[in-house]
Amino acid sequence: MYDAALDGTLKAMWVCGEDMGQTDPNTNHVRKALGALDLFVVQELFMTETAKLRT
């Protein structure tokens, strides 16, 4: 899904209960891919590193 976001195939993502901006082994790749999305929604109880990416 990260490669699809980077090449423009994936336009939106809704994340719930996953802090992939911190826990994925290649965080730079994840952050770049999430930044390429047109719509990125993070649904969490507390502020996570992933939620901080687009604030």
N, C-alpha and C positions, 0 to 999 in steps of 0.2 A: 504494500500500500504506500510505502514511502517513495518508492521509485515512481509509482503512478502519480503521486502528488507532485513530484518534481517535473515529470514530463507533461503535466497538465491534464492527464486522463482523469484523475480523482480531483474533484473540485471542493468537496466538503467532507467534514468529519465531525462526529459527535462522540466525545470520550467521557466515560463514566467509570470511576473506580480504578483507573490506571494512570500511574504517573510515569508515562513513557519518556517524558522529557528529562527524567533523572535516572530511571532504572534500566533503560535500554543500553546495551554495551557501546553502541555508536551514537552518543547523544548529539554530536555535531550534525550527523546525517539526519537524525530525527528532527532536530530543531529547524534545520533548513527546509525539510519537507513540509513540516507543519506551517512554516512561514509562507510557503508557496500556495497554500489553500485559499480559496475565495471565502469560505465560511469554516470557522473552527470553533466548536462549542465544547467547553469543559464543564461537566456537572460533578461537583464534589462538595463535601461538607466543609472541608478546610482548604485553604489556599495551598496549592502544590506547585512544584516547579513547572509542570506542564501548563497549569492555569496562568502562571506568570508570563508565559511566552508571548501572549498577544494582548496584554493589558496596557 
